Amino acid sequence: MNCYYYFPEGSQAKLHINLPFLTWELISNDMHDFADTMHSEGYSSFVNRIVINYISSGRYPAHLNDMLESLGKETREYAINEIKKEFDLPKEMGRKVDLNKKCLQELESISLIIDNQKPLVAQVFDTTGLFIRAILIDYSKQRYDTRYLIYRNDLSSAIADAIKDRYSINVTFTDNTTSEVIPYGIESDSYRVHTYLVGLSPKTRSLKDITLRKLSSIKRVTFGKSNTCLTKEETSAIREVIKVNGVSFVRAQTSDFVVYLTHNGEKLYKDMAINRPRHLPQSPEEKEKHLYRFVCTKFQIKTYFRRFGADAVIVSPEKVRQEMLEEYREALRAYEEIHLEN
């Protein structure tokens, strides 16, 4: 059996990567946003991290090989050409990137040729530079929260493995405090910006004390105790709390609210999904009067319906109704008192 490595640049530590300007700009922004969770990085360090995490997590190019393997010869040739077109974006800006040893090892691990047969991904990208370019373009097309999870693959994979293998996790935070958590999983907020570790404390295992920590506040995760996982009932209960309140509000105290919506308010409620509280089933009388009942946090109910203006009125509790009334009065006073001098 003859084995050797396909990528001709596999032994070279320096590459010149050409990408669209907007792709480099997004990478630059992510370098700035994500740096506070680890440390300040240059372009080479960041690119190495993304490439390593793509390959080691099986995100890329595993799905390409699997997809191409399943196709007939003619269809495969067509698919390869279409994939090349997808990444044939303008080469507006080039940067020199130094590949570190670990990145080179990952590249070699996917480029092994056996008996003169190239891996199918090598038929799509004929050089290491084109392959890395494709990874970075694919990365730039992901949502913000997905890009962060790719960047912090060390956390996301460790948490996923702990859940699969029924372990608790020991979490070290950026302030060097520690905590043991029985992980439920990683959840993103409705804006797809912040990602959270969700779980229960093994000491209390109480839904009133759900662990909710941003991944950006976590330095590292290690396995804790074996045979320590959430029960089906606990998992279902946490899932329901997230479904009703949204992950950002799972720890906040909830209350009962009644809201009146105009016809336009009902339309706005259907259309505005971000941070939308979930209403309870309506009685025939409530439907007739356009009243909706919610069990959520005061912050969520006020923040969400404040955007509706006169199309939503928080009817009860009376204390929150009065708080909203005072907010609108203050806004009215501001509009009456502040004028642009002619």
N, C-alpha and C positions, 0 to 999 in steps of 0.2 A: 504494500500500500504506500503510495507516494503522498506525503503531506507537506504543505508549505503554506505561507501566508499570502493572501491575495493583495492586500493594500500595498502598493509600491512605496508609499510614503510612511509605512508603519515604523520605520526606524528613524524617521526624521522628527525632531522635536519642534521645529518651527514651520508654521503654515501661514499663508496669506489668505484670509477668509473674506470674500466679497459678499455683501448683503445689501438689501435696500436700506436707504437711510433710516426709514421709520422703524425697521427691525432693530438696527443698532440703537436707536433712540429708546425703544421699549426695553431693550437689554440694559441700557444705562440707567433707566428709571428703576428697573427691578434691582439692579445692583445697589442703588441708593436705599430703596425701600426695605430690602431683605437684609442689609448689612448689619442692622442693629441686633439681629438675632444671633449672629455669629461674629464676624469681624469684617472690616473694610477689605474689599477685594478689587483687584484690577480685572481687565477684560479677560486675560488669559486664565486666571483662577476661576472666574465665573463660568467661562466656556467649558473648561475642564470638568467642573462640577456638573453642569447640565448634561454634557455628553456621557459622562460616567453614569449618572443616574438614569438617563434614558436607556442605556444598554443593560446595566445591572438589574433594573426593574423589569426588563423584558418589554418595556413600552415600545422600543424601536431598536432594531428593525424586525423584531420577531413577528409582528403581525403582517409585515410585508412578505416575508418568506412564506408564512402559512397561507396567505391569500394567493400568492403566485403559484405555490405548489399545487393548489386545488384546481388550477385552470388548465385547459388544454393548450397545446402549443401556440395556435393562432391567437386565441384569446389572451394568452400570457404576453405575447409580443405586443398586442394592442394595449394591454394594461400597463406594461413597462413604459411605453411611449406616453401614455396619459399621465403616469406618475412623474415622468421627467418634465412634462409640461407644467404640472402643478408647482414644481419648484424652480421653473425657469423664469424667475422674476428678475427685474432690472438689477444689474450689479453696480449699484450707485456708489458704494463706499467700501473700501478695503481696510482691514486691520491685521497686523501681525499678531499671531497667537502662538504661545509656547505650550506645547503639549507635555504634561508631566508623565512620569513613569506609569502611574496607575491608569491614566487615560489611554496610553499606548497599549497597555496590557488588555484593557477592555476592547479596544479596537481589534487587536489580534485575536481575541477570543471569538469574535463573530466572523472573522475573515478566513478561517481555515479552509483550504482546498484539499479535498480527498480524491485521489485518483484523477487528478486534472479537472475535476468538476468544480467550477466556481459556485459560491453561494449565490442564490438568486438575487439577493440584494446587490451583489457586485455587478449584475447586469443593468441595474438602474443607476448606480453611482460608480463611475469608473475610477475615482480617486478618493483618497481620504478627505481632501478638502471639500469635494462635492457632497460627500456623505455628512460631514459636520455642518455644512451649509444647510442641508435638508433638515437636519435635526433642529437647528436654530430657527429656521423658518416655521417648522411645525410647532416649536415651542411658542413662537410669537403669536400663533393663531389661537392659543388656549386662553381660557378665562383667567382672570387674575388669581383666583383662589387655586385653580389647577396648577398654574405656574409656580405658585408658592409651594405646593405639595411636591412638585417635581424637584424644586430646589432643596427642600427639606425631606428628601426621600429617606434619610437616616431615621427620621421620626416616624413618618407614615408607614414605612415597612416594618419597623420595630413594633409599633402599636398593632398593626394588622397581624403580625406573627404571634404576638402575645394573645390576642383574641382567639386565633385559630388553635393555638396550642394550650389554651385554658390557663394562662398565667396572669397574675396581677403584674403591674409595672411600677418600678421605682422611678419617679420623675424628679429631675434636678432642674430648678428654674434659673433664670439668668441672674437672680439676686442670690443664688447659691443656697436657697432654702430647698427642702426636699419634701416629698409626699408620696405615699403609696396609693395607687388608684386601681380599681377594677374597671378596665376600659370598656366602654360601650362602643366607641368609635370616634371618628373625626367628622365633624359637621361644619358646613359653611353657613354664614348668615344669608339673609334674603338678598343682600346686595352682591353676594359672591365676592366679598372682599376679605372678611376676617374668617379664619378657620380656627376651630375650637376642638380641644380634647374634652370629650364628655364621658363621664363614668360615675362610679359611686365609691365612697370611702369604705374600705373593708371593715373599719371599726364600727360604723353605724349602719351602713347599707340602707340608708333612708332616702326616699325620694324628696324629702324636704331639704336634703343636704347634697344635692347633685353636684359633682365636681364639674366645673366649667372653667377652663383655662385656655387662653389664646395660645396657639402653637408658637407665636413669636416670643412668648414669655418662657419657653422651654429650651433649656440648653441641651439636655440629653435624656434618653429613656433606656432603662435596662430591665431585664426580666426580674420579677419578684417571686412570689410564692406559686408553686405549681398547684394544679387542680383548684384554681381560684378564678371563677368566672361568674358572670351574671346568670341568674336563672331566666327561663323563658318569660316568666311573669315580670321580672324586673326589666328585662329588655323591652317587652311590650309596653310597660308603663312609661319608660323613658321615651320611647318612640312616640307615644301619644302626647306626652307633655311637649315635645318638640313640635309635633304636628299642630297642636292647639296654640301654643304661645310663640313658637319660633325659637331657634336655639339661643338667640341673644337674651331671651327672657326666662330661661328655664329656672334660674335661681331666684327670680324676683317674686314678691308676694302677690298673689292674684286676688281679685275681688269680682263681684257681680256688677255688671253695668247694663243699663238699658239706654238705647240710642234711637232717636227718631230720624228717619231718612226721607227726604223728598224723593220724587221720582228720579230727578237728576242725581240725587245722592245715592240711590240704589244702583244707578248706572256706574257712578264713580267707584262704588264699592266693588262691583264686578271687574272693573278695568284696572284698578290700582292694587296690584298684588304685593308690592313691597311692604313688609311689616304689617300686613293685613291680619287683624284678629279674626278668629273663626267664630261665627255666630252659632248659637244653639238652635235646635229646631223651633220653628215658630208655631204658636197656636193660631187657629182661624181668626181670633180676635186681634192678635198681634199683627197678622198679615193685613187685616183690614185697616189697622191704624198705622201701618208702616213702622212698627216697633221691632227692634232687634235686641236680643239679649246676648251678652258676652261674658266669659270668665277669662280675664287676662289681667295684666298689670295696669296700674293707673298711667304709668309713663307711656305704655303702648297705646292705650285708648285715646289719650290726649294727643300724642304725637301724630297718630294716624288720622284722626278725624279733624284735627286742626286745619288740615289742608282742604277740607270740604267747605269751609266758610258757612254760609247760611243753609247749606244743603244737609247739614248734620247737626243735631242737638243732643247732647248727653243729658238724658232726662233724670237718671238716677245713677249713683247716690247724689243727694242734694248738695253735699259738700263739693263734689267734683263739678257739678253743674254751676255752682257759684264761682268756683275757681276759673272755669272757662268764661263765664260771664264777665268777670273782672278783667281777664286778659283782653277780651274784645273791647271792653270800655277803655282800657289803657291805649289800645291801638286807635280807637276812635278819637280820643283826646289828642293823641300825637298828630293825627291827620288834620284835626281842627286847629291845632296851635302852630304847626310848623308850615311855613309858606316860603316859597322862593322869592326873594326880594327882586322887584323889577328895577 
